[in-house]
């Protein structure tokens, strides 16, 4: 998942772009968004999760949070905060699933874990969405076993928004399916296109398939077999292949690949971004002249870097389930938890789940052999 910190891709002067995310629009006041929040998920749980939940309540008046975890512990931790207690309810769960446990076994055996109990709230309609910074494997397995896939969806992918010089792009899949078939990638493209259009307000978003070149004959068997499926699909704006070096420059709005490639792209993004920030800071502090220059550019640079801060865009929703599941990375701080909770507003306001369902009222490529 997304690493903690900011992501930068070029020199500061390249970053001055005018962009206002459309992710978090207010629902009408009579509608209440209900989010089941895994209080025990992540490296900084439960403290960062509780702090993030309180921040979300302060930012949005029409949200209710079910904080799921050991009741006594959460009550003790929550006592340190002032918040509207009618909008945050503790739901007891006595067990915790760790990242070291086998996901399938943990979901089946730990029925009273914070992940399972919170997912059940979504399945039963008590919550609109589930957010967790916990075990990625357990969240992915639990989401499919408990919340369930939509009819017609074969492999729900994770879709994460990544910063670019043109705004943000959607990378799908970024880790849920490390192996995939051409018909799976077609579904990723269709789901991703719907999500991007309604989350970002971009009509007919550009969809591209990750490859090692832009020529149609290039690539491995997977991309060569997927290319004609995307090219012939009438409900996406397929623009062809995109090379990895074009992704940070906004080479496509929706970037399609299997989860192995997507996760490598994401991790490289994070690593290069962190290294660049470190080197820029060192350079600015190297001489008296550079220190004076740093003071002059600091306000503009700070604002620009904020646009390239991955935590500003929330977590990665799992597309194609019967309810909304959002996975945020394990080292999430309070700000990232808050933004992942607020991110869920778009799904409800834009009715994205229903739009996903309508995809499968249309014909699609036949299923290939397992």
Residue pairs with C-beta under 8 A, 6 or more apart in sequence:
1 136
1 160
1 175
1 266
1 315
1 316
1 327
1 328
1 329
1 330
2 160
2 266
2 270
2 310
2 311
2 315
2 316
2 328
2 329
3 267
3 270
3 271
3 274
3 310
3 329
3 331
4 311
4 329
4 331
4 332
4 333
4 336
5 270
5 273
5 274
5 277
5 309
5 310
5 311
6 273
6 274
6 277
6 305
6 306
6 308
6 309
6 310
7 162
7 163
7 269
7 270
7 273
7 274
7 308
7 309
7 310
8 15
8 273
8 276
8 277
8 280
8 305
8 308
9 163
9 164
9 165
9 248
9 269
9 272
9 273
9 276
9 308
10 165
10 248
12 280
12 297
12 300
12 301
12 304
14 165
15 165
15 304
15 305
15 307
15 308
16 300
16 304
17 165
17 166
17 167
17 307
19 166
19 167
19 168
19 307
21 168
21 200
21 312
21 313
22 199
22 200
22 201
22 346
23 161
23 199
23 200
23 313
23 314
23 342
23 343
23 346
24 339
24 342
24 343
24 345
24 346
25 345
25 346
25 349
26 60
26 62
26 345
26 349
27 33
27 62
27 345
27 348
27 349
28 62
29 61
29 62
30 62
31 62
31 348
32 62
32 63
32 64
33 60
33 62
33 63
33 64
33 128
33 129
33 344
33 345
33 348
34 63
34 64
34 65
34 66
34 126
34 127
34 128
34 129
35 56
35 63
35 64
35 65
35 66
35 127
35 128
35 129
35 130
35 131
35 341
35 344
36 66
36 68
36 91
36 118
36 119
36 121
36 122
36 126
36 127
36 129
36 130
36 131
37 49
37 53
37 65
37 66
37 67
37 68
37 118
37 130
37 131
37 132
37 337
37 341
38 45
38 49
38 68
38 69
38 114
38 115
38 118
38 130
38 131
38 132
38 133
38 134
39 45
39 46
39 49
39 50
39 53
39 67
39 68
39 69
39 74
39 114
40 46
40 49
40 68
40 69
40 70
40 93
40 96
40 114
40 134
41 49
41 114
41 115
41 132
41 133
41 134
41 135
41 139
41 330
42 48
42 49
42 132
42 133
42 134
42 328
42 329
42 330
42 331
42 332
42 337
43 133
43 330
43 331
43 332
44 133
44 331
44 332
44 333
45 69
45 133
45 134
46 69
46 73
46 74
46 77
47 77
48 332
48 333
48 334
48 337
49 67
49 133
49 334
49 337
50 67
50 74
50 77
50 78
50 81
51 81
51 334
51 337
52 332
52 333
52 334
52 335
52 336
52 337
52 338
52 340
52 341
53 65
53 67
53 88
53 337
53 338
53 341
54 81
54 83
54 88
55 334
55 335
55 337
55 338
56 63
56 65
56 337
56 338
56 341
56 342
57 63
57 65
57 83
57 84
57 87
57 88
58 83
59 338
59 342
60 342
60 345
63 87
63 341
63 342
63 345
64 87
64 88
64 89
65 87
65 88
65 89
65 341
66 89
66 90
66 91
66 118
66 121
66 126
66 127
67 74
67 78
67 88
67 89
67 90
67 91
68 90
68 91
68 93
68 114
68 117
68 118
68 121
69 90
69 92
69 93
69 96
69 114
70 92
70 93
70 94
71 90
71 92
74 90
75 90
78 88
78 90
91 117
91 118
91 121
92 117
93 112
93 113
93 114
93 116
93 117
93 118
94 112
95 110
95 111
95 112
95 113
95 114
96 110
96 113
96 114
97 103
97 106
97 107
97 110
97 113
97 114
97 115
97 116
97 134
97 135
97 138
98 106
98 135
99 134
99 135
99 136
99 137
99 330
101 135
101 138
102 137
103 135
103 137
103 138
103 140
103 141
103 142
104 141
106 113
106 135
106 138
107 113
107 115
107 116
107 138
107 141
107 142
107 145
107 146
110 116
114 134
115 132
115 134
115 135
115 138
115 139
115 142
116 142
116 146
118 127
118 130
118 132
119 130
119 142
119 143
119 146
119 147
119 325
120 146
121 127
121 130
122 128
122 129
122 130
122 146
122 147
122 323
122 324
122 325
123 146
123 147
123 148
123 322
123 323
127 323
128 323
128 324
128 344
128 347
128 348
129 323
129 324
129 325
129 326
129 344
129 347
129 348
130 143
130 147
130 323
130 324
130 325
130 326
131 315
131 326
131 328
131 337
131 340
131 341
131 344
132 139
132 326
132 327
132 328
133 315
133 327
133 328
133 329
133 330
133 331
133 332
133 336
133 337
133 340
134 330
136 175
136 327
136 330
139 318
139 325
139 327
140 158
140 176
140 318
140 327
143 156
143 318
143 321
143 325
144 156
144 321
147 321
147 322
147 323
147 325
148 321
148 322
149 156
149 320
149 321
149 322
150 320
150 321
150 322
150 356
150 357
150 360
151 357
151 360
152 359
152 360
152 364
153 187
153 191
153 320
153 321
153 356
153 360
154 183
154 184
154 187
154 367
155 173
155 176
155 177
155 180
155 184
155 187
155 188
156 176
156 318
156 319
156 320
156 321
157 172
157 173
157 174
157 176
157 177
157 184
157 187
157 188
157 191
157 192
157 259
157 318
157 319
157 320
158 172
158 173
158 174
158 175
158 176
158 259
158 262
158 316
158 317
158 318
158 319
158 327
159 170
159 171
159 172
159 173
159 174
159 191
159 192
159 195
159 316
159 317
159 318
159 319
160 170
160 171
160 172
160 174
160 266
160 313
160 315
160 316
161 168
161 169
161 170
161 171
161 199
161 313
161 314
162 168
162 169
162 170
162 171
162 247
162 266
162 269
162 310
162 313
163 307
163 308
163 309
163 310
163 313
164 247
164 248
164 249
164 250
165 248
165 249
165 250
166 249
166 250
167 200
167 250
168 200
168 313
169 247
169 250
169 251
169 252
169 253
169 254
169 255
170 192
170 195
170 196
170 253
170 254
170 255
171 247
171 255
171 257
171 262
171 265
171 266
172 188
172 189
172 191
172 192
172 254
172 255
172 256
172 257
172 262
172 319
173 180
173 188
173 257
173 258
173 259
173 262
174 259
174 262
174 263
174 265
174 266
174 316
175 259
175 262
175 263
175 266
175 316
176 259
176 318
177 184
177 258
177 259
178 258
178 259
178 260
178 263
179 258
179 259
179 260
180 188
180 222
180 258
180 259
181 222
181 368
182 222
182 225
182 226
182 229
182 365
182 368
183 229
183 364
183 365
183 366
183 367
183 368
184 258
185 209
185 222
185 226
185 229
185 230
185 256
185 257
185 258
186 226
186 229
186 230
186 233
186 364
186 365
187 320
187 364
188 256
188 319
189 207
189 209
189 230
189 233
189 236
189 238
189 254
189 256
190 233
190 235
190 236
190 359
190 364
191 319
191 320
191 356
191 359
192 207
192 254
192 256
192 319
193 205
193 207
193 235
193 236
193 237
193 254
194 352
194 355
194 356
194 359
195 317
195 319
195 352
196 202
196 205
196 253
196 254
197 203
197 204
197 205
198 346
198 350
198 352
198 355
199 346
199 350
199 352
200 253
202 253
204 237
205 237
205 253
205 254
206 237
206 239
206 252
206 253
206 254
207 230
207 236
207 237
207 238
207 239
207 252
207 253
207 254
207 256
208 238
208 239
208 240
208 241
208 242
208 251
208 252
208 254
208 255
208 256
209 223
209 226
209 227
209 230
209 238
209 240
209 241
209 242
209 256
209 257
210 223
210 241
210 242
210 243
210 244
210 247
210 255
210 256
210 257
210 261
210 262
210 265
211 218
211 219
211 223
211 241
211 242
211 243
212 218
212 219
212 243
213 219
213 241
213 243
214 240
214 241
214 242
214 243
215 241
216 227
216 240
216 241
217 224
218 241
219 227
219 241
222 258
223 241
226 256
227 241
229 365
230 236
230 238
230 256
231 238
233 365
235 359
235 362
236 254
239 252
242 251
242 252
242 255
243 251
244 265
244 268
246 252
247 255
247 265
248 269
255 262
255 265
257 265
270 310
273 308
277 305
283 290
284 290
284 291
284 293
284 294
285 291
285 294
306 312
311 332
311 333
311 335
311 336
311 339
312 339
313 339
313 343
314 326
314 328
314 336
314 339
314 340
314 342
314 343
315 326
315 327
315 328
315 329
315 332
315 336
315 340
315 343
316 326
316 327
316 328
317 324
317 325
317 326
317 327
317 343
317 347
318 325
318 326
318 327
319 356
320 356
322 353
323 353
324 344
324 347
324 348
324 353
326 340
326 343
326 344
328 336
328 337
328 340
329 336
332 340
346 352
347 353
